[in-house]
Amino acid sequence: MPHVFSNTNMQFRLELPDWAIAELNQLPEFLPTYEAQMAEVIKFSRLNVQHQTGGPFAAGVFECDTGKLVVIGVNRVVPHTCSSAHAEVVALSLAQRLLNTFDLGGPGLPAHQLVVNWRPCAMCYGATIWSGVQRVVIAGGGPELEDITGFDEGPIHPNWRQELQVRGIDLVEDVLNAEAIQVFHEFAASNQLVYNGRSGSAGS
């Protein structure tokens, strides 16, 4: 018997967990420094592990000049059975919906930045470039994430920093690096699922 397609089974949605929405509602409207923004992103990554609602990853979208919070998203791969539900994709997609635009750098909009608790994986790097953000702020860009957790971040372009620059995207690195790494250790100690493709080799 052939599969029957309908509006019901031909759609999907990604949602933040209830705890994340509650946390967002407690945050101030403005977080003016990289450190203040990253501290909240790292907090969300830790809570995502503690609540077992996804991997140890979070990302936030903020206005560059004012630090106004748009949204913070967390990884939702396992709960939504969706390999693309990485924190950056969730945060960028929610920001675009909240601001009613596919281009976060479009005409009439303030410049926006993506703040992530580590360098984006291969997929999220592409999503970041196409999102329209004008700055990326990361806690680190080295091998620590993969070494500690076992996640495969994919074939990152060897000149990924320069490729951002070519596209007019500023990069700020090593913001609260040690704090981000501590969450990766906590995740590793939790023995939660490392959801790499085919449950083996080579996900954030």
Stockholm file with secondary structure:
# STOCKHOLM 1.0

chainA/1-204         MPHVFSNTNMQFRLELPDWAIAELNQLPEFLPTYEAQMAEVIKFSRLNVQHQTGGPFAAGVFECDTGKLVVIGVNRVVPHTCSSAHAEVVALSLAQRLLNTFDLGGPGLPAHQLVVNWRPCAMCYGATIWSGVQRVVIAGGGPELEDITGFDEGPIHPNWRQELQVRGIDLVEDVLNAEAIQVFHEFAASNQLVYNGRSGSAGS
#=GR chainA/1-204 SS CCCCCCTTTSCCCCCCCHHHHHHHTTSCSBCCSHHHHHHHHHHHHHHHHHTTSSCSCEEEEEETTTCBEEEEEECCTTTTTCTTCCHHHHHHHHHHHHHTCSCTTCTTSCCEEEEESSCCCHHHHHHHHHHTCSEEEESCCSSHHHHHHCCCCCCCCTTHHHHHHHTTCEEECCTTHHHHHHHHHHHHHHTCCCCCGGGSCCCC
#=GC SS_cons         CCCCCCTTTSCCCCCCCHHHHHHHTTSCSBCCSHHHHHHHHHHHHHHHHHTTSSCSCEEEEEETTTCBEEEEEECCTTTTTCTTCCHHHHHHHHHHHHHTCSCTTCTTSCCEEEEESSCCCHHHHHHHHHHTCSEEEESCCSSHHHHHHCCCCCCCCTTHHHHHHHTTCEEECCTTHHHHHHHHHHHHHHTCCCCCGGGSCCCC
//
